């Protein structure tokens, strides 16, 4: 009878975990169906509409640079904000910022665009740090990969939803002619995702020994401590959530957590992982803005409608992202037996293949200005262009699912700080690459990506090897 009750309680906890993760994924699917889809067309829209609104041809690149500059700086504030508000409320605050940014395109002008770009950068720092803390709080060794895979697949399905919507809007017109209708619907969809966030269950924290709390404050080490879990089947007691702060009376204050983030940055593993985070930011910039901008600028590909090729590419990027999330998140135990580095290596190889194919298919000057030129292939191929989008999406999911898994395993006690550092390096790299994205020729950008990807792959392998050594090290 006792065994039966324990099984029932475990099943209840598992189902509650799953419901929370699915609700989180649903909210992010709505929010980023809107935001990511607009990101794929923002450069093209502002390139054509800029002169009517006091903007320049490069305003799309400048907007992205401001977003990621703000994102970079605000990541240091994100962790203490998540600690103060809790991960759920922090994500709600971040979602409001995304909604404000999308609404701003309905009254397009230079001042408002750049101001709201800074606002959405702040929102991104808060919502993603809250997301990482929330996922980590629900993580268990047997469900961590599953939870990450479900959230990632649902999040990236936003690309498919967004691309299909773009097809409908653009059926009888170009992007520029339809951008008011696009951004109106983007705003409504984002508001729906914001509403879903209000229904997320709050993370409830189980009691932790006071000695552990003292060690938290003094050492900030990288070792795991087993979490407390309640036996009550109706309550989910999860890992100590770093989004619930501690002080000498039981809660770490805002500034103490701010300092904790800097302390964690100096740890050996985090220094190695910095190159991984930087590469993730560079390749994020490339597939989410630069590559689709290149397709829209290649006249031999788009003909009279740049929107359709962008929508096709976004659709295939989303398919690649979802396939990677399913294979290496939900089904990881079947394909790689829970090992992370083989997935990272596969993602790196797929990236290299995509880079070579892009060089062959897309003119070198496409990131800089619209062009009638061609690359190595005399007649650029639409099929090859969208296939490269699929490869970029698949490779990106390989990297991100494993980064989330690694951080959730190593830094669950400091999850908000760890994910803030991840997003700091990622957004810093994205900010820089969006800035040079409008100046460097395509082949130069791809060489930089290949070099940084090589360094990141080696760094990830080094951290995984060190973790494996610690796991097999005898203890007293």
N, C-alpha and C positions, 0 to 999 in steps of 0.2 A: 504493500500500500504506500509506504514512504517513497519507494522508488518511483511509483506512478505519479505521486504528487510532485516529485522533483522534476520528472520529465515534463509534466504539464506546466510547471512554473518556468522551466527553461524555454519551452515552446512559446509561452506567453511573452516572455522577454524578447525572444527572437522576432516574433511577429510585431511587437511594438517597435523594436529597432527598425524593422523593415518598413513599417508604415511611416515612421518619421523620415527615413531616408528618401522614400518615394515622394513624400510631400515636399521635401526640400528640393528634390530633382524637378518636380513639377513646377514649382515657383521659379526656379532658375531657368527652366525651359521657356517659360513665358517671357521673363525679363530679357533673356539673351536672344530669344527669337527676334525681339525688337532691336536690341542694341547691336548685336553682331551683324544682323542683316544691314542695318544702316551703315555700319562700319565698312562693309564691302562696297558701298556706293558713295560714301561721303566724299572721297577724293574726286570722283567723276562729277558729282553734283556741284561741288564748290568750284571745280575747274571751269564749268560752264556758266554757273550762276554768280560767280564771285564778282564780276564787274558790275552787276546790277545792285549789289549790296555793299559796296565799298570793300570787297575782298579781292584777293589776288588769285592767280592760277594755282599757287602753292598753299593756299589757305587750308586745304584738307590735311596736308602734311604738318602744317603749323599747329592745327587743332589737335592732331594725334600727339604731337610732341608735347604740347601743354598738358594734355590728359595724362601722359605717362610721366612728365616731370612732376606734376601734382601728385600722381599716384606714388612716385618714388619717395617724395618728401613725407607724404602723409602716412606711409607705412610705419614710420616710427611713432606716430600718434595712434595708429590703428589698434595696436595691442592693448594699451591702457584704456582706450575707448571701449573695446570689446570686454575688457575686465570690468569696467564701470557699468556698462549697460547690459551685459550678458550677450551671448552670441546671437540669440534670436532678435533682440531689439536692435543690435548693431546692424544686422542684415536688413532690417526694415528701414533704418536710417539711410543705408547705402542705396536701397532701391528707390527711395524718394529722390536721391540725387540723379539717378539714371533717368527717371521720369522727367525731371526738370530739364535735363539736357535735350531730350527728344522733343519736348514741347517748344524749346527755343528755336528749332528750325522752322516753326510756323511763323516766326517774326525775325527772319534772317537778317543779321547785320554783324559787323566785325566785332564790336564791343561785346555784344551778348554771346556770340559764338565763343570767343576766347575766355570770357568769364565763366560760362557754363562748362567749358572744357576743363577748367581748373576745378570746378565743383564736382564734376563726374569723376575726376581723378581721385578726389577725396573719398567719394562714395565707393569707388572701386576698391580702395585700400581697406575700407571698413567692411564691405560686404564679403570680400574674399577671405580676409582674416577671420571674420565671424563664421564663414562657411567651413574653413579648415578646423576651427575650434569645435564647431558643432559636430562635424563628422568624427573627429578624434574622440570626442566625449562618448559617442556611441560605439566606438571600435572595440572589437574583441578579436583575438587571434584567428578564430574560425570564421569571422564575418567581415573582417576589415577589407579584404580584396573585393568581396561581393558588394559591400556598401559603396566603395569608391567606384567600382564598375557601373553600378546602377545609376549613381549620381552623374557620372561622366557621360554615360550613354544618353540619359535623359537630357542633360545639358546640351550635348552636341546635336541632339535631334532638333534643337532650335534652328540649326542651319538649314535642315531640310524644310521645316515649316516656313522659315523666312524665304527660302528660294522659291518654293511653290507659290507663296503669296506674291512674290515679285513677278513671277510668270503671269499671274492673273492680271495684275495692275498694268504690266508692260505689254499686254497682248495687242493693244491698239495705240501704243505710244512709247516714247523714249523715257529714260530715267528723269531727265530734266523736266519734261512736260508733266510728269506724274508725281514729282517729289512731294508736293503738298499733300496729296492723297496718301502717299506712302508714309510720311511722318505722322499724319493723323492716326492712321491705323497702328503704326509702331507705338505711339503713345498709349493707345487703348490697351494693346497687348501687354505692354510693360506695367500698366496700372493693374491689370488682372494678376500678373505675377506678384506684385506688391500685396494685393489682397490675400493671395494664398499664403504668404509668409505669416500673416496674422494667425493662421490656424496651426502653425507649427507647435508641437508640444515643447514646453520649457524643459531644459535639461535639469534634472534633480540630482544633487550631489550627495553621495554617501559620506559618512564620517571618515576622516583620515587621522591617523595617529599624530599627536603633537610633535613627536620627534621628527617625523617625516616633514612637517611644516618647517621646522627649524633648519633641516637639511636643504629644503627648497630655497630658503632665504640665503643660506651661507655658501652653498657650493655650486648650484646650478649645473650639476653634473649631468651626464648623458645616460645614466643607468635607469632601467625601468624598476618600478616598485609595484607589486601586485595591487590592483584596485580592490576596494571593498564593494561587495554587491549584496543587496538586500535579499531576503528570502521571501518577501511578500510578492506574490505573483501579480498583484495589481499595481506595483510600483517599479519603475525602472530606476535602479541606482547604478550610475555609470561611473566611468573613470573620473578622477578629479578633473574637472573642466577648468582650464586656465582662463576661461571667460568668466569665472566667478572668483574674484580676487581675494587676497588674504592680507591681513596686517598683523601687528603684534597682538591685537585683540581677536584675530580670526580672519582678517581680510588684508591682503597686500594692497597698498594704496596706488593711486594713479601713477605717481612719479616713480615709485619703486618698480612698477612693472615696466615703465619707460626705460629705466636703467637696466632692467633684466634683459631687455631686447639687445642692448649693446653688449652686455656680458656674454650672451649666447653667441653673438657674431664672432667672438674671439676664440671659440672652441675649435679644435683641430678639424673635426668632421665638417663643421659648418664652413670653415675656410675652404676645404676641398669642394664642398657642394656649391660654393658661390659660382664656380665656372659652369656647373650644370644649370643653375638658375639663369645665368646670363645667356647661355645658348638658348634656353627656352624662350627668353624674351626676344632674341634676335629672330628666331624662326617663327614666333608668333607674329611679329611685325611683318615678316615677309609674306606669309600665307594669308593674313587677314587684311592687309592693305596694299602692300607693294605689288604682289603678284596679280591680284584682281585689277589693280590700277594699270598694270602693264597690258593685260588682256584688253581692257577698254581703250587703251591708247594705240593698239596695233590695228590699223585700219584694214589690213589684209584679212584679219580675223573677224572683225565685228560688222563690216559693211555699214549699214545705216543705223543699226541698233546695237549700242554697246551694252545695254541692259541685259539682253538675253544671254550673251556669252558669260557675263558676270553671274547671272542667276544659275546657269548650268554649272559653272565652276563651284559656286557655293554649295549647290546640291551634292556634288561629288565630294567636296571637302567634308561635308556632314556625314556622308556615307562612310568615308574612311575613318572619321572620328568614332562613329558608332561601332563599326566593326572592331576597331582596336579596343574600345571600352568593353565590348562583350567578350572578346577573346582573352584579354589580359587583365580584366577585372573580375567579371562574374565567373568566367571559366578558366581562370589562371591555374587552378590546381590540376586541370586536365592537360594543359599544354606545356607549362613550364614548372610544375610542381612547386609553385609558390616562389620560385627564384626570380629575382628582378633583373639581374644583369643581362641574361639572354634577350629579354624584351628590349632593353636599352640598346643592345648591339643591333638587333633587328631594326629598330627605329632609325639608328644612325645609317645603316646600309640603305634603307629605303629612302632616306633623305638624300644620300649621295646620288642614287639612281635618278631621283626627281630633279636634282640640280643639273645633271648632265642633259637630261631630256629637255629641260627648260632652255638651256643655252642653245640647243639645236633648233628650237622651235620659235623662240621669241627674240625680236630685235634687241640689240644691246642698249639702244637709246630709249626704249619704251618707258623706263621709270622716270625719265626726265621730261619728255614731251610727247604728244601724239606723233606717230610716225607711219609713213607708207612703206618703210623699208622692210627687209626680211632678214632672217638669221641664216643658219647653215642649210635649213630646209627651205627651198625656193618658195614653196607655197605653204605657209603656216597651217598646221592641222588643228582644227577645233577639237577633234577626238583626243589628240595627244595633249592638248592644253587642259582639257577637263580631267583626263587620266592623271596628269601631274597634280591637279588639285586633289584627287583621291589619294595619291601617294603622300602628299603633304599632310593631309588630314590624318591618315593612318599613322604616319610617323610621329606626328604631334601627340596623338593619344598614347602611343608607346611610352613617350617620355613622361607625360603628365600623370598617367595612372601610377607609374612607378615612383615618381617624386612624391606624390601624395601618400603612397604606401610606406615609403621609407621614412618620411617625416612623422607619420602617424605612429610608426613603431619606435623610433628613437626618441622623439621629443613629446610624447603624449602629456608629460607633466607641464611642459612649456609650449603647448600647441599654438596658442595665439601668437607668442613671440616667434616661434619657428616659422609659421606661415607668413607672418609679417616680414621676416627677413627674406623668405623665398620671393614674395611679391615685390619687395624692395629691389632686389637684384634684377628680377625679371622686368619690372617696369623701368628701371634705369636703363637697361639694355634696349628696351623697346623705344624709350624716349630718344636715345641717341640714334638708333637705326631709322626711326621715322624722320629724324632731322636730315640725315644724310641720304635717305631714300629718294629724295627729289634731286639729288646732285650726282650720285655715283651711278655709273653705267651698270647694267644688269650683271655682267660677268664679274665685276669687282665685288658686288654684293654677295654673289654666290660663292666666290673664293673665301670671303670673310666668314660666311656661314660654315663652309666645309672645315676651315681651320678651327673655329670655335667648337664645332661639333666633335672634332677629334679630341680636343682637350677635355671637353665635357664627358665624353665616353670613358676616357682614361680615369678621370676623377671619380666618376660613379663606381667604376670597377674597384678603385682603391678603397673607397668607403665600404663597399660590400665585402671586400676581402678582410678589412679590419673588423667588421661586425662578425663575420664568420669565425675569425680568430678569437674574438671575445667570447663567443658562444661555446667554443670548445676548450677555453682556458679553464683549468681546474680551479675550484674555489676552496677556501679553507673551511 
